[in-house]
């Protein structure tokens, strides 16, 4: 037989290769299973959103997240500030330095109702759990009536390098700085070590995302995002005055 | 026309084909691998576009990296090249639409293409660059959809 003819005969014979339909079906099945598994795994880490989370003292409605920071209720004509912060966010630290004192003064005078939403999304970016830990600790401080004090202590000690976080000793020290003492300190310690408000912290993050808050700090005045308009503390004070009914 | 001249005529397109296949495949694997280990971050990156409802955006965020890696692998080994290129190309078109939409609505977000994502400072946005890159990758996909025959493909070895 000529070598040429052998090739031609082979080419003319029906293909005996693997069946593309079967291979295709197997690959399609693998892709579908992988996608389903990914969605199940991804969703499992999420909050249940059942409202069953232990709410800290001063928490607004369960599905909204946030803690009212006013120790004494604000005046009836006072506007509402919603502040979204992550304790590990450096820009939030700068924001607190610049705006924190003015906000605290207005809150103390009852000129504004402040709702603080302590977010924890930076834990995912930074691959640690300091945002959730401190958010739980400040919620425990709210139970002791020292929310703003604890909040200020954390930001005052924010590490220069993002991601360095806070040690357990620091987290306890913040309670001292905030003035939590005696039986309240014992309760605070139990609340902190057991992660009593851990689910509430997750729910707060979810609620913020649902409200379209994707970055920190975000400051809303009566529901309107004014973050980008803030240049000086005066610019905030002026807007709050304008919003006072 | 003899067999020989046919092969010669196909040589350059086959070489372009393998190049486009590897570009599309490697970009998809790279993008998927960067996100597949942090599903929460990926979901948040999709939500930052503010296009899909909250829950659906989450599912997309969880599923997308897996799809990218698997389709990318198929392209690199050259199995079901045309079908894989269709999927890869549609993904790129979706990304281009998403990024353009975010740009048009004045959002300041990172595309989250290779991990990361979410809101960034307005000065840090790179919409034109991201869109150009995706158009380039989409062009690779288009080539493969039109002409899926490439050199060194498993398609060629298995199915002739």
Interface residues (C-beta under 8 A of the other chain):
Chain A: X15 X17 X18 X20 X23 X24 X27 X30 X31 X34 X35 X37 X38 X39 X41 X42 X43 X45 X46 X121 X124 X125 X209 X210 X212 X214 X215
Chain B: X36 X38 X39 X40 X41 X42 X43 X44 X47 X48 X50 X54 X58 X59 X61 X62 X63 X65 X66 X67 X70 X71 X74 X79 X80 X83 X109 X116 X118 X119 X120 X158 X159 X160
